[in-house]
């Protein structure tokens, strides 16, 4: 379950109001939001508070993301697919076949 920014702020606030007790903060949050189960574990709440103390922000940092695929690789894949289409009776190909033919990772194709 992903938490919106106001809910993250409320959890951190409850953590500090309850003598830095993650378990009590989570139980109070569950009561306020009428949840049966918490949105995260006590350990994860402590990690979130630690990150908040280090950065001063409750925003979620973006991940690594995907590496950009070069125009050259796109052109190679396009040509290989066209070649496979013309040589194959069924006019179909697979990612695995194209990746092996071009010696590229499947994620790139």
matplotlib code that plots the C-alpha trace (Angstrom):
import matplotlib.pyplot as plt

x = [0.0, 1.5, 1.1, 0.2, 2.3, -0.3, -0.5, 3.3, 3.4, 0.7, 2.7, 5.9, 3.9, 2.3, 5.8, 7.2, 4.0, 4.2, 7.7, 9.3, 7.3, 6.7, 4.2, 2.0, 2.2, 1.0, -1.8, -3.1, -2.8, -4.8, -7.5, -7.7, -7.9, -10.1, -7.6, -7.4, -3.7, -1.0, 0.3, 3.8, 5.7, 7.2, 10.7, 9.7, 8.3, 11.5, 13.4, 11.1, 11.6, 15.4, 15.3, 13.1, 15.6, 18.5, 16.8, 14.1, 11.7, 9.0, 9.0, 9.7, 12.9, 12.7, 14.3, 17.2, 14.9, 15.6, 18.7, 18.0, 18.2, 20.4, 19.0, 21.5, 20.1, 16.6, 17.6, 19.3, 16.3, 14.0, 16.1, 16.4, 12.6, 12.0, 14.5, 12.9, 9.5, 10.6, 12.4, 9.7, 6.6, 4.5, 5.8, 6.5, 9.6, 10.4, 12.3, 14.7, 15.5, 16.2, 18.3, 20.4, 20.9, 22.0, 23.9, 21.9, 20.2, 16.5, 15.6, 17.0, 15.0]
y = [0.0, 3.3, 6.2, 9.7, 12.6, 13.7, 10.1, 9.9, 13.2, 11.9, 8.8, 10.7, 13.1, 10.2, 8.6, 11.7, 12.3, 8.8, 8.9, 7.6, 4.4, 3.0, 0.4, 2.8, 5.3, 2.6, 1.5, 5.1, 5.6, 2.4, 3.6, 7.1, 5.7, 2.7, 0.1, -3.5, -3.8, -1.1, 0.4, -0.6, -2.4, -0.8, -1.3, 0.4, 3.3, 3.7, 3.7, 6.3, 8.5, 8.1, 9.1, 12.1, 13.1, 12.8, 14.6, 16.7, 15.5, 12.9, 12.6, 9.3, 9.4, 8.2, 4.9, 4.3, 4.2, 2.6, 3.3, 5.1, 2.9, 4.3, 5.2, 2.8, -0.1, 0.8, 0.8, -2.6, -4.1, -2.7, -4.1, -7.5, -7.7, -6.8, -9.5, -12.1, -11.2, -11.7, -14.9, -16.5, -18.0, -17.1, -13.5, -13.6, -13.3, -13.3, -11.0, -13.8, -14.5, -10.9, -10.4, -13.4, -12.4, -8.9, -9.9, -7.5, -8.0, -8.9, -5.8, -3.6, -5.3]
z = [0.0, -1.1, 1.3, 0.2, 1.6, 4.3, 5.6, 5.7, 7.6, 10.0, 10.7, 11.5, 13.7, 15.6, 16.0, 17.7, 19.8, 21.2, 22.6, 19.4, 19.5, 16.1, 17.2, 19.1, 16.2, 13.8, 16.0, 16.4, 12.6, 12.1, 14.5, 12.9, 9.3, 10.4, 9.0, 10.1, 9.1, 9.0, 5.8, 6.8, 9.6, 12.7, 11.2, 8.0, 9.9, 11.9, 8.6, 7.2, 10.3, 10.0, 6.3, 7.3, 10.0, 7.4, 4.5, 6.1, 3.4, 3.3, -0.5, -2.2, -4.1, -7.7, -8.6, -11.0, -14.0, -17.3, -19.3, -22.6, -25.7, -28.4, -31.9, -33.3, -31.3, -32.3, -36.0, -35.6, -34.0, -36.6, -39.4, -37.7, -37.2, -40.9, -42.0, -39.8, -41.2, -44.7, -44.1, -41.9, -43.4, -40.3, -40.4, -36.7, -34.5, -30.8, -28.6, -27.7, -31.3, -32.2, -29.0, -29.8, -33.4, -32.5, -29.3, -27.2, -23.9, -24.1, -22.1, -24.9, -27.6]

ax = plt.figure().add_subplot(projection="3d")
ax.plot(x, y, z, "-o")
ax.set_aspect("equal")
plt.show()
